[in-house]
Amino acid sequence: MIKFLNIGKQDAKIKNSIVKDIKKIISKNNFILGEEVYNFEKSFAKFCNANYAISCANGTDALTIALKILNLPKNSEVIIPAMTYCSTAFSVINAGLKPILVDLEKNKPTICIKEIKKKITSKTKVIMPVHLYGSVVDINEIKKIIKNKKIFIIDDCSQAHGSKLDNKRVGSLADISCFSLYPGKNLGAYGDAGIITTNNIKFFKKIKNFRNLGSDKKFIHTQIGFNSRLDTIQAVVLTHKLKNLEKYNKKRSVIAKYYDENINNDKIKKLNYSKQSVYHQYVILIKNRIKLKKLLEKNKIQYGFHYPQSINQLDCLKKNFKNKKFKYAENIANNCLSLPIDPTLNIEDIKRIVSVLNSF
Ligand SMILES: Cc1ncc(COP(=O)(O)O)c(C=O)c1O
């Protein structure tokens, strides 16, 4: 079986050190926040070349917190791509704001910047691009569109730990950057986790206070915040795993390059990723997805779908976007299939995947 994701194999060499450090935490009886969490936050900020990092319970909370601390008027508009994970849209709605969908750019997995410009109104307060599959949105182009309007950029970096734009790491490009640290991400915990980065000290202080029930000092609550803290045990796991991130991102790029160069089948369309993507997913588009699915299953090759529905097609949001079409986002939803791109895959596995795809 060629596995889609193999966290056990990724972590084999660091497993003993992780277990040793978890045992220390248990002996210390220290399970929430603490020195290990602050050390991880510092290491992650350094990795992103950002001034500050604040951990939290998951990526959905990271996005919601980033929006809530801006204290925007109710129903302010937030521009998001029509193809992303549901959390991007849910965070906007749960923060009392209105998601405005923008289609993707042709042949790319990311938001169309020209279309963003058309959707900006006097109510637009935030643009929330998503670096989907690890492919980076050109934040500098978005900044040019905003000019001196008071619009914030919060980027959803949940699939792009380590991706770069003009040699600058994601996490240092926007006003606030939000990451999921869900187990299957390029950097993932052994449970739910998330982290937010920023260069703005005011945002840093507000976010740090908000994720701890609005409190800097015990029993003093200055904001109606969330209980969204990182477990100490997860911080220990993440500190170890962060050391492997660059190495594994490089392996993902090597696999992606092999797919780019060797999948040669007119029935399979490839997407254009940004230059310094970290390939969280390698997504192909295929008209007869069910038939390809069967062929992969027969050959014991696991696969995924990211995502089978665009935001306007989600059951709970259909009514909000009635009569709206998002051609490129819907094309990905209807035809996408994610190939294995786990960094521990070996060349024989990758060759076998390519040969099965080329025989389709
Ligand atoms: C693009 C995107 N945004 C947000 C999230 C939400 O993160 P989490 O599952 O940690 O809440 C995810 C992860 O699944 C994601 O891929």
The ligand as a MOL file (V3000), in Angstrom:
LIG
                    3D

  0  0  0     0  0            999 V3000
M  V30 BEGIN CTAB
M  V30 COUNTS 16 16 0 0 0
M  V30 BEGIN ATOM
M  V30 1 C -6.7600 26.2810 4.5220 0
M  V30 2 C -7.1590 25.8600 5.9170 0
M  V30 3 N -7.6980 26.7790 6.7430 0
M  V30 4 C -8.0480 26.4510 7.9960 0
M  V30 5 C -7.8880 25.1810 8.5010 0
M  V30 6 C -8.4010 24.8680 9.8540 0
M  V30 7 O -7.4650 24.3620 10.7290 0
M  V30 8 P -7.8520 23.4150 11.9370 0
M  V30 9 O -8.3100 22.1130 11.3720 0
M  V30 10 O -6.5810 23.2900 12.7130 0
M  V30 11 O -8.9170 24.1100 12.7250 0
M  V30 12 C -7.2930 24.2050 7.6770 0
M  V30 13 C -7.0110 22.8510 8.1750 0
M  V30 14 O -7.6740 21.9010 8.0860 0
M  V30 15 C -6.9360 24.5470 6.3420 0
M  V30 16 O -6.4020 23.6450 5.5090 0
M  V30 END ATOM
M  V30 BEGIN BOND
M  V30 1 1 1 2
M  V30 2 1 2 3
M  V30 3 2 2 15
M  V30 4 2 3 4
M  V30 5 1 4 5
M  V30 6 1 5 6
M  V30 7 2 5 12
M  V30 8 1 6 7
M  V30 9 1 7 8
M  V30 10 2 8 9
M  V30 11 1 8 10
M  V30 12 1 8 11
M  V30 13 1 12 13
M  V30 14 1 12 15
M  V30 15 2 13 14
M  V30 16 1 15 16
M  V30 END BOND
M  V30 END CTAB
M  END
